[in-house]
Amino acid sequence: MPLPLKTGCRDQEREKGGTSSDPGHLKSKNGVEMKEGQRWQPEEDALLKAYVKQYGPKEWNLVSVRMGQPLHHDPKSCLERWKNYLKPGLKKGSLTMEEQSLVVSLQAKYGNKWKKIATKVPGRTPKRLGKWWEVFKEKQLKQQQQNQKKKNGSNAPEYALYR
């Protein structure tokens, strides 16, 4: 008996009885096979852009049907791809110094409310800002640890030896 996927997409079911080497294969009701985590191809991006131009950014479960071509990604993946990568006006690449300081000050004010913060940083998605923040915090922590080591003396052992 097929198990329903927990992606919010009612038209997909996990295939049962497949080989153990292909546990991540999915099949939608229209018979298009796809893999979980499959990379997006340029042709698929073009198909998604054409779909949005014609029908708007909605009804992601109908992309393959309306466009007459199989798209090997589930509707949620299509939405995420559009929101985070393909939507016009999104900035690509590193945050500018101004954006970085703005994000730091807004994070201090709002906490990790990335959707709210993203409204104040044009062209950046909540996902992108949240990822930047995590990397920023990791770098800060690493720098603090290095400064602490220098403060304690660079030749000091990192652990105590007991006899």
C-alpha positions in Angstrom: 0.0 0.0 0.0 1.5 3.4 -1.0 2.3 5.8 1.8 1.3 9.5 1.2 4.1 12.0 1.1 4.1 14.6 3.8 4.9 17.5 1.6 1.4 18.9 1.4 1.0 17.7 -2.1 -1.9 15.3 -2.3 -1.2 14.1 -5.8 2.0 12.2 -5.0 2.6 8.9 -3.4 5.7 7.1 -2.4 6.3 4.0 -4.5 6.4 0.8 -2.6 8.1 -2.2 -3.9 10.9 -0.4 -5.7 14.5 -1.6 -5.5 16.4 -0.8 -2.4 18.9 1.3 -4.4 16.1 3.7 -5.4 14.3 4.5 -2.1 13.9 8.2 -2.9 12.0 7.8 -6.2 8.5 9.3 -6.3 5.8 9.0 -8.8 3.0 11.6 -9.3 -0.5 10.6 -10.3 0.2 11.6 -13.9 3.0 9.0 -14.0 6.0 11.3 -14.1 8.9 9.8 -12.2 11.1 12.1 -10.1 13.8 11.9 -7.4 13.8 13.6 -4.1 16.4 16.3 -4.1 16.9 16.2 -7.8 18.9 19.2 -9.2 17.0 21.8 -11.3 18.1 21.9 -14.9 18.1 25.1 -17.0 15.3 23.7 -19.2 13.2 23.2 -16.1 13.8 26.7 -15.0 12.8 28.0 -18.4 9.6 25.9 -18.2 8.8 27.2 -14.8 9.4 30.9 -15.9 7.1 30.3 -19.0 4.5 28.8 -16.7 4.5 31.8 -14.3 4.4 34.2 -17.2 1.3 32.6 -18.7 -0.6 31.5 -15.5 1.0 33.5 -12.6 2.8 32.1 -9.5 0.0 29.8 -8.4 -1.4 26.2 -8.8 2.1 24.7 -8.9 0.6 21.2 -9.1 -0.6 22.0 -12.7 2.8 22.9 -14.2 3.3 19.6 -16.0 -0.3 19.4 -17.2 -0.6 23.0 -18.4 2.8 23.1 -20.1 2.5 19.7 -21.7 5.9 18.6 -20.5 6.9 16.5 -17.5 8.6 18.4 -14.7 10.5 16.1 -12.4 9.8 18.2 -9.3 6.9 18.3 -6.9 4.6 21.4 -6.6 6.3 22.6 -3.3 9.7 22.4 -5.0 8.4 24.5 -7.9 7.1 27.1 -5.5 10.4 27.2 -3.6 12.4 27.4 -6.8 10.3 30.4 -8.0 10.4 32.2 -4.6 14.0 31.8 -3.9 15.8 31.7 -7.3 13.7 32.6 -10.3 11.5 35.4 -9.2 12.4 38.7 -11.0 14.0 41.3 -8.8 15.9 38.9 -6.6 19.5 39.8 -6.0 22.1 37.2 -6.5 25.5 37.0 -4.9 26.9 38.2 -1.6 25.2 40.8 0.6 26.7 44.3 0.3 28.3 45.9 3.4 25.2 48.1 3.7 22.9 45.1 3.5 25.0 43.2 6.1 24.9 46.0 8.6 21.2 46.5 8.0 20.6 42.8 8.6 22.6 42.9 11.8 20.7 45.8 13.2 17.3 44.4 12.1 18.1 41.0 13.6 19.0 42.8 16.9 15.6 44.5 16.7 13.3 41.6 15.5 15.3 38.5 16.3 15.2 35.7 13.7 12.0 36.9 12.0 13.5 36.6 8.5 10.3 37.3 6.6 9.9 40.6 8.4 13.6 41.5 8.0 13.4 40.6 4.2 10.7 43.2 3.7 13.3 45.8 4.7 16.1 44.4 2.5 14.9 44.7 -1.1 15.7 41.8 -3.4 16.7 39.4 -0.7 14.7 36.4 0.4 14.1 35.4 4.0 15.9 32.1 3.3 19.0 33.9 1.9 19.1 36.3 4.9 18.7 33.4 7.4 21.5 31.5 5.7 23.8 34.5 5.7 23.1 35.1 9.4 24.0 31.5 10.3 27.3 31.8 8.4 27.9 35.3 10.0 27.4 33.9 13.5 29.7 30.9 12.8 32.4 33.3 11.7 31.9 35.4 14.8 32.1 32.4 17.1 35.3 31.2 15.3 36.9 34.7 15.6 36.0 34.8 19.3 37.6 31.4 19.9 40.8 32.5 18.1 40.9 35.7 20.1 40.5 33.7 23.3 43.3 31.4 22.4 45.6 34.4 21.7 44.5 36.0 25.0 45.4 32.8 26.9 48.7 32.4 25.1 49.3 30.6 21.8 51.5 28.0 23.5 49.0 27.0 26.1 47.7 23.4 25.7 44.0 23.1 24.8 43.5 20.4 27.4 45.0 19.6 30.7 47.1 16.4 31.2 46.4 14.5 34.4 48.8 12.0 36.0 
